[in-house]
Amino acid sequence: MGHKVNPIGFRLGINRTWDSRWFAGDDYSRLLHEDLKLRETLRTRLKGAGVSRVVIERPAKKPRVTIHAARPGVVIGKKGADIEVLRKDLARLAGAEVALNIVEIRKPEIDATLVAESIAQQLERRVAFRRAMKRAVQSAMRLGAGGIRINCSGRLGGAEIARMEWYREGRVPLHTLRADLDFGTATAKTTYGTCGVKVWIFKGEILAHDPMAQDKRAAEQAPQR
């Protein structure tokens, strides 16, 4: 039986870049642990903000953290009070001043991580898993996704035997490297045990890195004699 490789890791350096962007020599392990600690703190503190990605850069020893969130108002707080407290806490963790940027996610319905987390939260609230999956598929397709696939696995609906259920609509090309494919996972902690949620969302093809596509486009744009 074939295994599905992580679509984000598979496309790194092709049409997707890393979430930690820095270089280190002997300090590598310390900085990596620092990144993990910063991400864990942010995800715990900003649970209600719909955080999808945390990008960490380190220009000149000063960490720059970019938070991609669906509800930036929750991160910033009233008159920017919450973000200042958060900045101080992160600086204490990193042992240096931290620059914080907030980027709003305009369409959370087509962000794979946020969709997976939303389904996981619904499963924890005992919403029927089929209804939660169908609703997520319909919302994503309505907002312009090229295709979506959702996997839910575990003791679904409290069943005695764990199983896996999936829904798919549209195209989800896993082998096409130029495909802009978003992938997200979440875990629902239900009274019966944990249920895993995986979401793949196809947002179209990125042709900028494809020399064959560029040649074809150039040929199409060339004036006809």
Summary of the structure (lengths in Angstrom):
residues: 225
radius of gyration: 20.2
end to end distance: 53.1
largest distance: 70.8
contacts: 629
relative contact order: 0.12
helix: 42%
strand: 28%
